[in-house]
Amino acid sequence: MSTTETIPAPHPDPRAVWDASDCALVLIDYQENVLDLIFEQDRRVIELNALSLAKTALAFDIPVVLSTVGVEMKVDGPTIPSLKAALPDVTEIDRSSMNAWDDAAFVQAVKATGRKRLVMAGIVTSTCLAFPAVDAIANGFEVMFVEDAVGDRFKHLHDTAVLRMVQAGAIPNSALSIISEWFRDWKSTRADFARELYVPYLEQIAALKRDPEFHRPRGLKFPVAT
């Protein structure tokens, strides 16, 4: 998507650890109807990681862009309640396009953050995340995607999208790693929030990993019994 608006200046060293002050968090299509398309990954883990990112972003004054697809068209529902409750003052940007970067309001919201480095997560990986991620890179942004906060219909689709984004220049990361990257020092004021987050997060993620839950593959509707 072409635009004449100013893009923030690039970071002096793209290999450097990402500081919270350089980042914006971009969350795309965390909607019940979309999450319901994930079969071979535990969607509860994905939701927990997305929620942890959102809470940390607010605590660290990281701007958040939140987008949905098809709500106004009455095709999909709104952002899942847990994530919306964590971001009560963030307005959802609803779209009709699968590629959020094709939506002018979305791109404007990203640029309005004034941040060059985008930490992105979206459902599903191969479309709702990969499309805007590669377009954002092509338009001069740096992109890091949170691999364990996203998912797809089948694991090979997710894995292929990860390869596509990495080939385009995006940096893979995990939720706990980017949260640690944002505060980095246990003596910093941000570490107080991290201490509050870490223990319950690790307990929850361990419980989910001990008892994983997966959906049964299907199409748009379950087949009619005969």
Secondary structure, 3 states (H helix, E strand, C coil): CCCCCCCCCCCCCCCCCCCHHHEEEEEECCEHHHHCCCCCCCHHHHHHHHHHHHHHHHHCCCCEEEEEECCCCCCCCCECHHHHHHCCCCCEEEECCCCHHHCHHHHHHHHHCCCCEEEEEECCHHHHHHHHHHHHHHCCCEEEEEHHHCCCCCHHHHHHHHHHHHHHCCEEECHHHHHHHHHCCCCCCHHHHHHHHHHHHHHHHHHHHHCCCCCCCCCCCCCCCC
